Amino acid sequence: MALTPTRDAAAIIGAAQARAAGAAMAPGGHLADNLLAFTRLLRRTGLPLGPGEAIAGLAALTEIDIADRRQVHAALRAVMVHKREHFELFDQAFQLFWRDPEAAAHAAAMALMDGNKPKDEKAPPVSRRLAEAMQENKQKPKPPEEPPPQHDMTFTVSERERLQSMDFEAMSAAEIAQAKQEIRRLVLPLDEQRTRRFRPDPFGPVADLRATVRESLRTGGEILDLERRRRITRPPPLVALCDISGSMSRYAQVLLHFLHAVANDRDRVHTFLFGTRLTNVTRQLKHRDPEVAFEMVSHIVPDWSGGTRIGESIALFNRLWGRRVLGQGAVVLLITDGLDREGAKGLAEATERLRGSCRRLIWLNPLLRFDGFQPKSQGIRAMLPHVDDFRPVHNLNSLRELVATLSGRQAAQRGRIAA
C-alpha cells in the first residue's frame, strides 16, 4: 500500500517545515518526502506501519526541535513503533536512514556481505532484514523483451528444502513469513491417553450392567441384550513454557506462531511466557487471527527481550499453576536456552518438581543446533538430569521432528546428554 500525503496532512507538513527553518532543514526541504520514504523502509523490514503512522510522525515533528537528533528519534519511535520487539529494528533503521545516503547504502551492502561468512560470524538478524529492505529500494533492471525460459520444479523444491533446514535466526523477513506459513500447516496429534470415564458403544469391550438393567425395565425386567461401553481416550493437556529473554527473542517470535496454531487446533493447551517474570498468555493465543493474538500478547508481556530468571519462573509456575494445568498426564514443553542470569540457584529443585507433576517433560533448546554443543552452563547442567527428552528447536525440520515425537508412542528417554 503506497503512502501518500493527504490534504489533512498539508498543514502538518507546512508546520513541520516551518519549524525546521533556521535549523537543520530549510523551509523548502523535503521533510515529508523523507519521512514517507523512511516509513516505507520500515514497512519493508516487516513493521506494521501505514499512512496513520506517517502522519502521526509529521505531527510529532511539529512539537519538537527537529534540529535535535535525539528529540526526532524519540518522537518518531513513540508514534511509529507499537511493539517492544521492534525497538531495535527501528533504532538501526533510524541511524542508517537519517544520515548520508551513501553511508547508508554502504552499510547495507556490508550487512548483506556478512551473509557469506561462516555461521558463527553472521551479522545480527535485524541488520540483515534492514539491509535487504534497503536493497529493495534500488531500481530493478528492466525485464528482457523475450519471455524467460521455463524453469523446472527442481529449483522450487531445493528452495523449500533449504528453508526447512535454515536457522530461524539467519532468516530474512520474507523467509520468516514463509516459515510461519509452513508452521500453520503443522498438525500435532498427541498420543491419546485413556481416562477414567466411559461412553456407550454397542461394540465396546466392557459390559455395562447398569445400562443393561435400566434397558430391561422397558421389557418388564427381561434382559434381551447386553449394553456395552468403551473407555474414553483423549489427548493429554499440553503446557508450553517459553523463554522470551534477549537470547531467545528471535526464536520465541517464530515459536509463538507454532503455539498459536496448536492452541487453535486442539483444546487444553496452556502457554506461559517468562523472562524476568511469568505471564499466562493462554487466553490471548486462543484468538483465531494470529496478528490480533500477538498484539494482545504484546500488551500484557512487559519483559520481552530482557533478562532471564528460569529457576524463579519455573518455581512460580509450580506454585501457582502446576495443580491447575498439569493434571491428566500433561506433556510440558520447556523452551529455553538454559542461560539463567541467576546461575543454577534453585533451578534443579524447580525442574525436578515440574518433572514430577507431568507425564513427560521435553526441553527444546536452540543451542543444540551447534554440532559441538556441550552442557557447560550451570543452568543447563542443573536441568538436564530432570528432563525426559532434550531436543533442538531452531528450524522447521526440528519442529517436524518434535511433532513426530509427540505423536508417537515411543518411550521417553531420560537424560540423553549426561550432565
SELONU-155977 format. One record per atom (N, C-alpha, C): y, x, z. Coordinates in steps of 0.2 Angstrom, whole numbers, plus 5000, padded with zeros to 4 digits. Each point is the difference from the previous one (the first is absolute). Layout:
# SELONU-155977
YXZ ...
This chain:
# SELONU-155977
499450045000 500649965000 500650045000 500450004995 500650044999 500549985005 500450055003 500549985005 500750014996 500449955000 500649994997 500549985005 500750025000 500549985005 500249934998 500049955005 500349934998 500749995001 500349944999 500749995000 500250015008 499549975004 500250015007 500050075003 499750044996 500050075002 500650044998 500449974995 500650034997 500550025005 500149965005 500550015005 499750065005 499449995001 499750065004 500050064997 499950014994 500050064996 500750035000 500549954999 500750035000 500250025006 499849965006 500250035006 499750065002 499450014998 499650065002 500450064996 500249994994 500350054996 500750025003 500349945002 500750015003 499950055006 499549985004 500050045006 499850084999 499750014994 499850074998 500650034997 500649974999 500650044997 500250055006 500250064997 500250055005 499550035003 499449984999 499450035004 499550044995 499449995001 499550034995 500049974993 500249945000 499949964993 500749994998 500149994993 500649984997 500049924999 500649975000 500049934999 499649974994 500050044995 499749984994 499350034999 499750025006 499350035000 499449954998 499450025001 499549974998 499549985007 500449985005 499649995006 499549944999 500249954997 499549945000 499450024995 500150044995 499550024995 499550045004 500350055003 499650055004 499649965005 500249965004 499749965005 499449964997 500149974994 499549964996 499550054998 500250064998 499550044997 499550035006 500450015006 499650025006 499549945002 500249945000 499649945001 499450004996 500150014993 499450004996 499550065001 500350065002 499650055002 499549995006 500349965005 499649985006 499549954998 500249964995 499549954998 499450034996 500150054997 499550044996 499550035005 500350025006 499550045005 499649955004 500249934999 499649955003 500349965006 500750025001 500349965005 500249934998 499949955004 500249934997 500749985001 500450024994 500749995000 500149964994 500649965001 500249964994 500850005000 500349954996 500750004999 500449995007 499649965005 500449995006 500150065004 499550055000 500150065003 500550054997 500149994993 500550044997 500749985002 500149935000 500649975002 500250015007 499550005004 500150015007 500250075001 499750054996 500250075001 500750014998 500349974994 500750004998 500449975006 499849955003 500449975005 500150055006 499450035002 500050055005 500550054999 500050034994 500450054998 500849995001 500249935000 500749985001 500250015007 499550005005 500150005007 500050075003 499950054996 500050075003 500450054996 500050065002 500450054996 499550034996 500049994993 499550034996 500150074998 500550035003 500050074999 499650045005 499749965005 499650035005 499349984998 499650054998 499350004998 499649965005 500050025006 499649975005 500149935001 500649985000 500249925000 499749974994 500050034994 499749964994 499350005001 499750055002 499250005001 499849955005 500450005006 499849955005 500149934998 500649984996 500149944998 499549974995 499850044995 499649984995 499349995003 499850045004 499350005003 500049935004 500549995004 500049945004 499949934996 500350004994 500049944996 499450004995 499850054998 499550014994 499350015002 499850025006 499450025003 499849955005 499449974999 499849945005 499450025004 499750064998 499350025004 500150075002 499850015006 500050075003 499750054996 499449984997 499650054996 500450024994 500549974998 500450024994 500650045001 500150025006 500650045002 499950074997 499450035000 500050074998 500150004992 499749954997 500150004993 500749994998 500449965003 500749984999 500450075001 499950035006 500350065001 500050054995 499450024997 499850054995 500449974994 499949944998 500449984994 500750005000 500349995006 500750015001 500250074999 499750045003 500250085000 499950024993 499549974996 500050034993 500449964995 500249945001 500449964995 500750015001 500350005006 500750015001 500250075001 499950044995 500250074999 500050024993 500050064998 500050024993 499449984996 500149964995 499449974996 499550054998 500350064998 499650064998 499550025005 500350015006 499650025006 499449955002 500249934999 499549955001 499550004995 500150014994 499550014995 499550065001 500450055002 499650065001 499549995006 500249975006 499649995005 499449954999 500249954995 499449964998 499550034996 500250054996 499650044996 499550045004 500350035005 499750055005 499549965004 500249935002 499549965004 499449984995 500149994994 499449984996 499650064998 500350065000 499650064999 499550025006 500249975006 499650015005 499349975000 500049954995 499449964999 499450054997 500250064997 499550044997 499850055005 500350005006 499750055005 499449985004 499750045003 499449985004 500149945005 499549975002 500149945004 500450025007 499950065002 500350015007 500750024999 500350004994 500750024999 500449954996 499749945000 500349944997 500749985003 500549984996 500649985003 499849935004 500549985005 499949945003 500049944995 499649955002 499949944995 500749974999 500450005005 500649964998 500450044995 500050075000 500450044995 499749984993 499350005000 499749994994 500249934997 500049955004 500249934997 500850014998 500450035003 500750004998 500050044994 499750064999 500050044994 499849964994 499449965001 499849964994 500549944999 500449985004 500549954999 500650034996 500150065002 500650034996 499850024993 499350024999 499850014994 500049944995 499949945003 500049944996 500749984997 500550035003 500749984998 500150044994 499750054998 500150044994 499949964994 500350014994 499949964994 499350024997 499649944999 499350014997 500150024993 499550044997 500050014993 499949944996 500349994994 499849944996 499350004997 499749945000 499350004998 500050024992 499450034998 500050014993 499949944996 500250004993 500049944996 499349984999 499550054999 499349984999 499749985006 499649955000 499649975006 499650065003 500050015006 499650055003 499249994999 499650055000 499349994999 499749965006 499549964999 499749975005 499650045005 500150005006 499650045005 499449965003 499550045001 499449975002 500149995008 499549975003 500049985007 499850065005 499950064997 499850055005 500650025004 500650014997 500650025004 500149955006 499949934998 500249955005 499550015006 499350014998 499550015005 500250065004 500150064997 500250065004 500649995004 500549974998 500649985004 499849965006 499649954999 499849965006 499550045005 499650054997 499650045005 500450055004 500550024996 500550055004 500449965005 500249944999 500349965005 499549995006 499449994999 499549995005 500050055005 500050074998 499950055004 500750045002 500549974998 500750035002 500249995007 500250055003 500349995007 500649955000 500049955005 500549965001 500750045000 500050055004 500650045001 500350034994 499650014995 500250044994 500249954994 499949935001 500149954995 500749994999 500249984994 500749984999 500149935001 500649975000 500149935001 499649964995 500050014994 499649964995 499250015002 499850055002 499350015002 499849965006 500550005005 499949975006 499949924999 500549984995 499949934998 499449984997 499750044996 499349994997 499550005005 500150055005 499550005005 500049945004 500649975002 500049945004 499649944996 500150004993 499649954996 499350015001 499850065000 499250015001 499849985007 500450025005 499849985007 500049935000 500449964997 499949925001 499449984997 499650034996 499449984997 499450025004 500150045005 499550025004 499749945005 499449995000 499749955004 499650035006 500149975006 499750035006 499549955003 499450004997 499549955004 499650045005 500349995006 499750045006 499349975001 499650045003 499349995001 500049945006 499749944998 500049945004 499650015006 500249985006 499650005006 499849935002 499450005004 499849945002 500449985007 500149935000 500449985006 499549955004 500349985006 499549965004 500049934998 500449984995 500049934998 499549984994 499849945000 499649984994 500349944996 499749994994 500349954996 499449964997 500049944999 499449964997 499950034993 499350014999 499850024993 499349974999 499949964995 499349974999 499550064999 500250064998 499550054998 500150065006 500349985005 500150055005 499350025004 500050065002 499450035003 499949975008 500449975003 500049985007 500049925000 499549975004 500049935001 500549985005 500449954998 500549975005 499749945003 499750015006 499749945004 500549955002 500650025002 500549955002 500249954994 500150034994 500249964994 499449964998 499450035001 499449964998 499949945004 500150005007 499949945004 500649954999 500650034999 500649954998 499849974994 499750034995 499949974993 499449955001 499650015005 499449955001 500249945003 500649995003 500249945003 500149954994 500250024994 500149954995 499349974998 499550035001 499349974998 499649985006 500449985006 499649975006 499750065004 500250064999 499750055004 499450044996 499949984994 499450034996 500350064997 499750065000 500350064997 499750004993 500450004995 499750004993 500150074997 500550035002 500150074997 500450045005 499950075000 500350055004 500750024998 500549995004 500650034998 500050085001 500450034996 500050085000 500750025000 500150065002 500650035001 500050084998 500550034999 500150074998 500650035004 499950065003 500550045003 500650014996 500649995002 500650024996 500150075000 500250034994 500250074999 500750004997 500450055003 500750004997 500250085001 500550024996 500250075000 500350015007 499950065003 500450015006 500750015000 500450005005 500750015000 500150074997 500650014997 500250074998 500750015003 500050065003 500650025004 500250064997 500750014998 500250064997 500650025004 500050075002 500550035004 500350064995 500649994998 500250044995 500650045002 500050074999 500550045002 500650004995 500649995002 500650004996 500550055002 499750065002 500550055002 500250044994 500450055001 500350034994 499550044995 499550035003 499450034996 499649954997 500049945002 499649944997 500349954996 500750015000 500449944997 499849994993 499950054995 499849994993 499349965000 499650025004 499349974999 500049935003 500449995006 500149945003 500349944995 500450024996 500349954995 499549984995 499650044998 499549984995 499449965004 499850035006 499549965003 500249935003 500649995001 500249945002 499949944994 500050034994 499849954995 499349985000 499650055002 499249995001 499949955005 500350015006 500049965006 500249934998 500649994996 500249944999 499549964995 499750044995 499549964996 499449985004 499850045005 499449985004 500249945004 500650005003 500249955005 500149934996 500150004994 500149944996 499449984997 499450045000 499449994997 499549975005 500150015007 499549985005 500449985006 499649975005 500349995006 499850055005 500350005006 499950045006 500150074998 500650024997 500350074999 500650015004 500050055004 500550015004 500350074999 500750014999 500350064998 500550025005 500050075002 500550025005 500250074997 500750015000 500350064998 500250045007 500050064999 500250045006 500350074998 500550025003 500450065000 500150035007 500649985002 500150015007 499949945004 499949944997 499849945004 499549964995 499749955003 499549964997 500349934998 499949984993 500349944998 499449964996 500049935002 499549964997 500349974994 499850014994 500249974994 499549964996 499649975004 499449964997 500349934997 500549975004 500349944997 500450014994 500450064999 500450024995 499650014993 499450035001 499650024994 499649944998 500049955003 499749944998 500449964994 500650024999 500449974995 499750024993 500049954996 499650014993 500450054996 500750005000 500450044996 500150075003 499750054997 500050075004 500850025001 500449994996 500750025001 500349975006 499949935000 500249975006 499750025007 499450014999 499650035006 500350065002 500150054996 500250075002 500750005002 500449954997 500749995003 500049985007 499549955002 500049985007 499750055004 499650044998 499750065004 500650055001 500450014995 500550055001 500549985005 500149945002 500549975004 499750015008 499450005001 499750005006 499750075002 500050054996 499750065001 500650055001 500250025006 500650055001 499950074999 499350025000 499950075000 499650034994 500249974994 499750034994 500250074999 499650044998 500150074998 500350045006 499849985006 500350045006 499450055003 500050005006 499550045004 499349975000 499650035004 499349975000 499850015008 499749945003 499750005006 499449964999 499550044998 499349964998 499749985007 499950055004 499749985007 500349945003 500650005001 500449955003 499949934997 500150014993 499949934996 499349975000 499550045000 499349985001 499949975007 500250035005 500049985007 500349935000 500650004997 500449935001 499649954996 499750014994 499649954997 499449985004 499750055003 499449985004 500249965006 500650015003 500249965006 500249934998 500449994994 500349944999 499649964995 499650034995 499849964994 499250015000 499750055003 499350014999 499649945001 500049965006 499649955001 500249944996 500550004997 500249944995 499750014993 500050064998 499850004993 499450044998 499750035006 499450054998 499349965002 500049945001 499449965001 499649994994 499449985001 499549984994 499950064996 499950065002 499850054996 500550034995 500750005003 500550024995 499950074998 500350024993 500050064997 500750035001 500150065002 500750025001 500150064995 500650004996 500250054996 500650045003 499950065002 500550045003 500350044995 500649994997 500350044995 500550045002 499950075001 500550055002 499750074999 500550045000 499850074998 499850045007 500149975006 499850035006 500550055003 500650004997 500550055002 500449975005 499950005007 500349975005 500550055003 500749975001 500550055002 499950015008 499649965003 499850005007 499450055001 499750034995 499450045000 499449955001 499550025004 499449965001 500149965007 500649995003 500049975006 499849925000 499549995003 499749935001 499749984993 499950044995 499849974994 499249995000 499750055003 499249995000 499849945004 500349995005 499949945005 500149934996 500650004997 500249944996 499649994994 499850054996 499549994995 499349985002 499850035005 499349985003 500049935002 500549975003 500049935002 500149964994 500450024995 500049964994 499349994997 499750064999 499350004997 499549965004 500149995007 499549965004 500249934999 500549984998 500249934999 499949974993 499850044995 499949974993 499350024998 499749974995 499450024997 500050064996 500650024997 500050064996 500750024999 500150075001 500750035000 500050054994 500449984995 500050054994 500750035000 500050075000 500750035000 500150024993 500649984997 500250024993 500650055001 499850064998 500550065000 500250034994 500650004997 500250034994 499950075000 500050035005 499950085000 499350024998 499549954999 499450024998 500050014992 500649994997 500050024993 500050074999 500150045005 500050084999 499350025001 499750044995 499350025000 499950045006 500550055002 499850045006 500349975007 500049935000 500249975006 499650025006 500350025006 499750015006 500349975006 499649975004 500449965006 500250055005 500650034999 500350045004 500549975005 500349954998 500549965004 499749985006 500450005006 499749975006 499849935000 500549964997 499949934999 499449984996 499850044994 499549994996 499350015004 500050065004 499450025003 499949955006 500549975003 499949955005 499749944998 500249984994 499849934997 499350004997 499850064997 499450004995 499449985004 499850025006 499449985003 499949935001 500649965000 499949935001 500149954994 499950034994 500149954994 499350004997 499849944997 499450004996 500050034993 500650004997 500050024993 500750044999 500050054997 500750044999 500050014992 500549964997 500150004993 500750024997 500050024994 500750014997 500349944998 500749994999 500349954998 500650024996 500050034994 500650034997 500049984993 499549964997 500149984993 499649944999 500049974994 499649944999 499350005000 499750064999 499350015000 499850005008 500450035004 499850005007 500049925003 500549964997 500049935002 499449974998 499750014994 499449974997 499450025004 500050065002 499450025004 500049975007 500649995002 500149965007 499749934999 500249974995 499849934999 499250004999 499750054996 499350005000 499750015007 500350045004 499750025006 500049945005 500649965000 500149945004 499549944998 499950004993 499649954997 499250015001 499850065001 499350015001 499749995007 499450015000 499650005007 499850065002 500450064998 499750065002 500250015008 499650045003 500150025007 500650045000 500549995005 500550055001 499850075003 500350054997 499950065002 500550035005 499850015006 500550035005 500150075000 500750025000 500150075000 499850044994 500249984994 499850034994 500350085000 500650015003 500250075001 500050015007 499750065002 500050025007 500750025002 500149985007 500750015002 500150075002 
